[in-house]
């Protein structure tokens, strides 16, 4: 099969593309820019999601589209409305014109309308567009995803190497179910290539329910750190996120992430279909899995600053 992936150079996109190629499928990566880390056996279209004509051309001959493009903070024209909502509308229209038969969407476990978070609301709007468009679809409502190149292991490990303390978000005992990237992409491949989960919206989370404290403790044990771990008010994290978004290329925490961490991430809020038992993720958040996903050890530094990143990557 020939399958297109939007957000193809992102964390989930790269892992899905690699799995599809290993299985013998042809892959078209659609992204805002060219990532030199990508192998040459994939077609890369650095066109973004704004131009329907270019999108349609890129999707010609594709049997299915994995729509994974998304942002966790707004910068300039890269707003939640433009990327999550209008971008999804453009992808759907281009897929239909190009003759693709299936679209999968990566959404968020707690996406819902009228909740006061533009991130959550825009993800929900994207879901509604996909549900009502007419093409066959699968919507994956994922929580925290981890693996090589992720944000969670990358940011938490670098934070533990940099700071003597780890700050929990708020005082409520909230839980999450960390989802291994290989488990997610395995189910996505079955949906794209085998017709699984047709016209379904499914939550997909890992098998273990853990608090953020437990997650941080497991990571710190693997990297040999012993931070002081304690909770601080949510508003403090919002204040820090405001600073991080304006100073870091990839923020240690964005406002949308603070909102996400201030809620439980174990169950979806809106009712949706159940994931069949044979497709349920089985990979636990173990020392082995953490080691496989960890980046090179190091602290946050000048290389992580937004302005320096812009200069180095025009």
N, C-alpha and C positions, 0 to 999 in steps of 0.2 A: 504494500500500500504506500501511497504518497500522503504524508501528513505534515501540515503546517503547524508551527508553534509560535504564537505571539508571546512576547517576553522571552524569546528563545535564548537570550544570553543571560537571563536571570538564574537564580538558584534552582528553582524547580524546573525551569525550561531546559537548562543544561543537562540535568540528570535524566529527564524524560527523553531528550534527544539521544543521549548516549544509549539508553536502553533500547529505543526503537531501532537505531542503526545496528546494534548488536544482533537484533532479531531479523535483520535483513530488509527493513523498511527504508524508504526514501524520505528524507526530512528536509523541510524548508524552515529556516529560522527567520522570524520577523522581529526586528528590534529597532530601537532608536539609533543605535550606533553599531559599529563593528567591534567585536571582541576578539583580539588576536589569540586568545586561548582556545578558540573553537577549532576543531579539526577541519581539514579541507574536504572531507567526504560529505559535507552538508552544504546546501545552498543557503547563503546568508543574504537577506534583503534588509538593508538598513533604511527602512522607510517609515517607521513609526505606524501610528494608527489613524492619522488625520486625513490622508488622501485615499478616498475610496477607489479611484481609478488604479492607483499603484497597488493597493491591497488586492484588488480583483486580479490584476496581472500576476501578482505573486502567488495567488491561490489557484491559478489555472492548473487543472489536472490533479488537484488534491482531493483525496477521498474524504478527509476529515480535518478538522481544525481543533487544536488545543489552545484555548484562549486563556493564557496565564499572565498576561501583562497586568501590572498593578503597581501602585505606589503607596508609601506609608506617610508621606508628607508632601505638601504642595510647594512647588517652586516655579514661579513665573506662570507660563501657560500650562504646565503640568499640574493641573488641578484634578481633584477627585471627579468633578463633573466631566472634564474633558477626557480623562484616561479611563475611568471605570464605567461611566455611563455612555458618553458619546463614542468613545473608543469601541465599546461593546456593540453599539448600534452599527458602527461602520464595519466591524468584522462580520457581523451577521449578514448585512446586506451584500458585502463582497463575497462571502462564502456561498450565499444563495446564487448570485450571478455566475460565479465560477463553477458551480455544479457540485460543491461539497455536500455530502449527505449527513454528516454528523458534526456537532460542535460540543466540546466539553468546556466547562467554565470552572476555574478555580475561584471559589468565593471564601467567605469567612464564617466560621462556626456560629458566631453571634450576630451576623448581619441581620438587620431589621429596620423597618421604617420608623421615623419620628422618635428617635431616641436621643437626639441632641449631639450626635457624632456624625460629621460628614463622611467619615470613612465608612462606618457601618451602614449608613443610609445609602451611600453610592454603591456599595457592594450589593445591597438589596435591590436597588433599581436595576443593576446589571442582571441579577437573577431573574427579575420580572421580565426584562427584555428577552432573555433566552427562553424562558418558559412559554412566552406568548408569541414567539416569532413564527413557528411553523416547522422548523427543521428538527430532526431528531437531536436530542441533547442529553447530557448528564451534567449535573451541577454537583461539584464536590465542595462541601462545607468543611474546611479543615481548620484546626486550631493551630497549635504550635508545631512547626515542622523543623526537624533538625537533621544535620548531615554535613558532609564536607562542603564548605562554601556558604553555610547558612548565616543568619544573623544571631541566633540564640547562642550557640556554642562559641562563635567568634567573639561576640560582644561580652558575654559573661566571662569567658576565659581572659580576655584582654583587661577587663575591668578588675578581675581578681589579681592579675599581675601588676596592675597600676595602683590600686587603692587598698588600704588596710581594712576597709569595711565594705560590706555589701548591704545596700539599703532595700528592704522589702517595700512593696507598694501598698500603703495603707495598713490597717490593723486587723482587717478581716482575714480569716483563714480560708483562702480561696485555692482552688485546685485547677490543675491542667492535666492533659493527657498527651505528653510528647509523642509526636508521630515521626517515625523514621522515614526519610525521603525515599528509600527503596520500597517501603510498603506502599507509599502513596503512588509512586510511578508504576508499580506493578498493577495496581487496580486501574489506573488511568489507561494503561496499555490494553487491558482486557476490554475496557469500554470502547476504546478507539478501534480496535482491530477485530474484536470478537462479538461486538454488538451487545455487550453486557450493560446492564443498568439503563436500558432505553427509556427515555423520557422520565428520568428519575432525578430527584434531588436528595443526596445522601450526606449525612454527617460522616466524617472520617477522622478518627482519633486513635492514639496509641492505646495499648492494653493496660497501662499503669496510670493510676490517678495519684498525682503528686502535688505537693504545695511548691511554691517558688523557693521556699527555704530548702526543701528536700532536693530540688533540682540543683540549686547553688551548692549545697553540701556535696552532692555526688561529683559535680564538676571540680570543685576545689580539692576533693580527695584525690582525683585523678591527676591533677596538675601539681599537687603537693603544696597547696596554700591553705592557710588557716585564718580566714578573715573573721572579723567580728560581724555578725549578721543580726540586724535589728530593723524593725519597721519604722517608717516615718510617714507623715500624712501625705495623702495623694497630691495635695496642692503643691507640696515641695517638689515632687517629681514633675508636675506640670511646669513649674518654674525652671527646673533644670533642663527639661526637654526644650523649652523656649530658647534657652542658651545653646544647647547642643545643635538644634536645627539651624542656627545661624552661624555656627563655627565649625561644624564637622561635616566632612564629605558624606559619610554615612553616620547619622547621629547615634550616639550611645543609647539614646531613647528619644523617640519622637512622640508628639502629643497623642497621636493615634495609638501608639504602643502603650502609653500610660493608661489610656482609657481601656485598652484590651486587658492589661494586667490588673486593672482595678475591678474586673468582673471575673466570675468563674469561667474557665475555658474547658470544661469537661462535657457539657451537654449543649446542644443547640437551643436557642430560644424559640425560634419558630418551628412548628411541626414540619417534619419532612419524612421521606421514605427511610426505611431501615436498610442498612448495608447487609447483604446476605452473609450468613455465617461463614461460608467458604472464602469470602473476600475480606473478612475482618483482619486488620493488621495484627501481627503477632510479635513483632520485635520490641523487646523491653529496653528501657533506658538504662543499659548496663555499662559497666566500666569499659568493656570492649567496644560497644557502640559509641560511647563518648570519645574514646581514643581515636576511632576511625574518622570522626567528624571534626576533631579539634584542628585549628589552624596552627601555624608555627608559633611557639610561645613568644610573647612580647608584650610591651606596654603600649598604651595609647601615646602618640607623640605628634610631632609636627606633620608627619606624613598623613595624618588623619584629618587635618584642618581643611575646611571647605575651600578657602581661597587658594591654598597651595595646590589642592587637587585640581581646581579650575585651571591654574596656570600650567600644570603638568599635562592636563588632558583637555586641550581646547576643543 
